[in-house]
Structure formats: C-alpha cells, structure tokens
Amino acid sequence: MLGLGTLSRVARELREDLGAARQRDPAARRVRSMEVLLTYPGVHALLAHRVAHGLFDLHVPIAPRAVAYLSRALTGVEIHPAARIGRALLIDHGGGVVIGETAEIGDQVTLYQGVTLGGTGFARGKRHPTVEDEVVIGSGAKLLGPIHVGRAAKVGANSVVIHDVPAHSTVVGNPGRPVRVGGRRPEGPDADWAHLPDPVADAIRALSARVAELEGALEEATGRKVEPGGQVTPLRRSGGSDPAAG
Ligand SMILES: CC(C)(COP(=O)(O)OP(=O)(O)OC[C@H]1O[C@@H](n2cnc3c(N)ncnc32)[C@H](O)[C@@H]1OP(=O)(O)O)[C@@H](O)C(=O)NCCC(=O)NCCS
C-alpha cells in the first residue's frame, strides 16, 4: 500500500524534476510547470524511469522493462530500470540518451540529447559511469566504462570519455581530456593533457621540411622550378587554443 510518506516523496520528486527543467533550460523559464509536464520528453522519460525503478526495486517481473521500453518508444530516451538516478535530473531535449544498467547519477545533473552512459564490453558487474552531483554532460558525449565523474564537472559536447573526470573540471575531445580544472587550465609538465605531443604529426612535419629542402636543392642544381603537385597544409596548429592541437 502507498503510505502518506511515499506520496509526499513522489510529490517532492515531481516538483524537483519539473523545477530542474524550468531552472536549467532557458527556453522553459517562462513556461508553466503543467506545460513542462505535458510536453517535455526528457521529463516524461525521467518520470517513467522513476516508476520503472520503483517496480524494479520491488522485484516485479517484466513491468519495469515494459515501462522502460514504452518510454523509449515515446521519448527516444533509454534508461535501464536498474539505473540509479538522484534528484532533479534534467534530460534536455531527450532523444538519443542511453543510460546503462549500473549507471549512477547524483543530484542536479544535466544531460543533453545524445548522451550515452554506457559500458565498454561484455563484462558483467559495475560497468557504467558514476556521475556526481551538478555535473553537466554536453550533447552527443559518450561516457564509457565504470568511470567516475566528479562533482560539478562539465563534459563537452561530442566528447568520448573513458577515464575518471576530476571534480570541478571541464573535459573535451576524443579521448576526453581536462582543459580546465577549478576554472583554470591544467599546469605543469605532465598536466597539459590537451596539448600532448603527437609523434606522427611531428614525423610528417619533419618529412615535409626535408622534401621542401630537397626541392630547393633540385631547383638550384637544375635551374628548373619544381612545381608542387599539391598544397601541403599543416596537420594542426603547433600550440594555441585548439584542444586537439599539440
Ligand atoms: C565544455 C563546455 C561545457 C564549456 O565549458 P567551459 O568550462 O565553460 O569551457 P570553455 O568554454 O572555457 O572551453 C574550454 C576549452 O575547451 C574547448 N571546448 C569547449 N567545448 C568543446 C567541445 N564540445 N569540444 C571540443 N572542445 C571544446 C574550448 O575551445 C576551450 O579551448 P581552449 O582552452 O583551448 O581555449 C561547452 O563547450 C559544451 O560543450 N557544452 C555542452 C552544451 C550542449 O551540449 N548544448 C546542447 C544544447 S541543445
């Protein structure tokens, strides 16, 4: 039987889930809670998950997966009924989000469309990410394996993250690398993970220089101008702001 305590907990959760959309989606600021409740697929997916997870905890057969399946069909968001989700999650826009069985999500977390909290293989046991409170994960980001994403970290859109993410840091790229920790660029000889040396690019750059040198020598020896067959463009910036640059 549903007790008064359960009802008031559900009412509080509902208020917080609707509040999350109104506070963190700028497009929802002037939208009434009822409109959010009726028209936000991310909210529908979350509410369906709360039901599916409750049934899962009660060991009800089939129903949890059936609810999750229906929710996926309606919202495009797939959440395994066993996944643990904290308070006031916002799944903005919904579509394409996948949250795996052993994923754990803290409070006040924001996920944009296309986020995957997935496993890396066929291993059993804990194999999905744990995401702490107040984390923001950008659209299309894939977080794979039993990694830990620290409190208030930000994961850039389309990043692929396979290692732990420090609290209060910003991680971008593939593979995801911290470009900010506590609001500042990582410092020190080993800490600038966004600008690691790239030996392949270095080798190609050295070869390009040798070819240019040989072309110069050939022009000098023959007096004939060597026409380059094609433009050699730099592979990457040799420093600076491109996080993929070396
Ligand atoms: C990562 C993000 C959260 C910004 O965090 P931030 O801490 O404010 O970081 P900054 O904007 O200062 O960017 C830090 C660095 O990462 C780079 N960067 C930011 N986002 C990036 C991304 N998604 N991919 C690759 N690099 C990125 C910036 O160019 C900057 O590089 P620099 O240090 O060499 O100048 C944000 O860029 C992002 O991706 N948000 C997701 C938003 C989203 O999905 N919106 C969908 C709405 S529908």
PDBQT file of the ligand as one rigid body, heavy atoms in Angstrom, charges set to zero:
ROOT
HETATM    1  C1  LIG A 301      32.567  22.132 -22.471  1.00  0.00    +0.000 C 
HETATM    2  C2  LIG A 301      31.539  23.243 -22.247  1.00  0.00    +0.000 C 
HETATM    3  C3  LIG A 301      30.606  22.795 -21.110  1.00  0.00    +0.000 C 
HETATM    4  C4  LIG A 301      32.219  24.551 -21.884  1.00  0.00    +0.000 C 
HETATM    5  O1  LIG A 301      32.809  24.502 -20.608  1.00  0.00    +0.000 OA
HETATM    6  P1  LIG A 301      33.708  25.697 -20.023  1.00  0.00    +0.000 P 
HETATM    7  O2  LIG A 301      34.300  25.197 -18.749  1.00  0.00    +0.000 OA
HETATM    8  O3  LIG A 301      32.908  26.947 -19.999  1.00  0.00    +0.000 OA
HETATM    9  O4  LIG A 301      34.879  25.737 -21.057  1.00  0.00    +0.000 OA
HETATM   10  P2  LIG A 301      35.290  26.853 -22.144  1.00  0.00    +0.000 P 
HETATM   11  O5  LIG A 301      34.123  27.291 -22.964  1.00  0.00    +0.000 OA
HETATM   12  O6  LIG A 301      36.127  27.865 -21.442  1.00  0.00    +0.000 OA
HETATM   13  O7  LIG A 301      36.211  25.952 -23.089  1.00  0.00    +0.000 OA
HETATM   14  C5  LIG A 301      37.395  25.334 -22.612  1.00  0.00    +0.000 C 
HETATM   15  C6  LIG A 301      38.183  24.854 -23.804  1.00  0.00    +0.000 C 
HETATM   16  O8  LIG A 301      37.525  23.715 -24.370  1.00  0.00    +0.000 OA
HETATM   17  C7  LIG A 301      37.189  23.951 -25.741  1.00  0.00    +0.000 C 
HETATM   18  N1  LIG A 301      35.866  23.354 -25.949  1.00  0.00    +0.000 N 
HETATM   19  C8  LIG A 301      34.715  23.718 -25.357  1.00  0.00    +0.000 A 
HETATM   20  N2  LIG A 301      33.725  22.881 -25.704  1.00  0.00    +0.000 NA
HETATM   21  C9  LIG A 301      34.279  21.937 -26.516  1.00  0.00    +0.000 A 
HETATM   22  C10 LIG A 301      33.766  20.790 -27.170  1.00  0.00    +0.000 A 
HETATM   23  N3  LIG A 301      32.499  20.436 -27.054  1.00  0.00    +0.000 N 
HETATM   24  N4  LIG A 301      34.626  20.045 -27.907  1.00  0.00    +0.000 NA
HETATM   25  C11 LIG A 301      35.930  20.394 -28.011  1.00  0.00    +0.000 A 
HETATM   26  N5  LIG A 301      36.479  21.481 -27.404  1.00  0.00    +0.000 NA
HETATM   27  C12 LIG A 301      35.654  22.234 -26.676  1.00  0.00    +0.000 A 
HETATM   28  C13 LIG A 301      37.214  25.464 -25.913  1.00  0.00    +0.000 C 
HETATM   29  O9  LIG A 301      37.545  25.832 -27.216  1.00  0.00    +0.000 OA
HETATM   30  C14 LIG A 301      38.301  25.854 -24.924  1.00  0.00    +0.000 C 
HETATM   31  O10 LIG A 301      39.564  25.604 -25.510  1.00  0.00    +0.000 OA
HETATM   32  P3  LIG A 301      40.893  26.461 -25.104  1.00  0.00    +0.000 P 
HETATM   33  O11 LIG A 301      41.098  26.278 -23.639  1.00  0.00    +0.000 OA
HETATM   34  O12 LIG A 301      41.980  25.848 -25.921  1.00  0.00    +0.000 OA
HETATM   35  O13 LIG A 301      40.540  27.869 -25.447  1.00  0.00    +0.000 OA
HETATM   36  C15 LIG A 301      30.734  23.547 -23.511  1.00  0.00    +0.000 C 
HETATM   37  O14 LIG A 301      31.589  23.997 -24.529  1.00  0.00    +0.000 OA
HETATM   38  C16 LIG A 301      29.899  22.397 -24.031  1.00  0.00    +0.000 C 
HETATM   39  O15 LIG A 301      30.334  21.576 -24.837  1.00  0.00    +0.000 OA
HETATM   40  N6  LIG A 301      28.646  22.376 -23.524  1.00  0.00    +0.000 N 
HETATM   41  C17 LIG A 301      27.641  21.451 -23.944  1.00  0.00    +0.000 C 
HETATM   42  C18 LIG A 301      26.445  22.242 -24.372  1.00  0.00    +0.000 C 
HETATM   43  C19 LIG A 301      25.455  21.413 -25.162  1.00  0.00    +0.000 C 
HETATM   44  O16 LIG A 301      25.576  20.234 -25.366  1.00  0.00    +0.000 OA
HETATM   45  N7  LIG A 301      24.436  22.110 -25.585  1.00  0.00    +0.000 N 
HETATM   46  C20 LIG A 301      23.376  21.499 -26.315  1.00  0.00    +0.000 C 
HETATM   47  C21 LIG A 301      22.211  22.438 -26.253  1.00  0.00    +0.000 C 
HETATM   48  S1  LIG A 301      20.964  21.877 -27.306  1.00  0.00    +0.000 SA
ENDROOT
TORSDOF 0
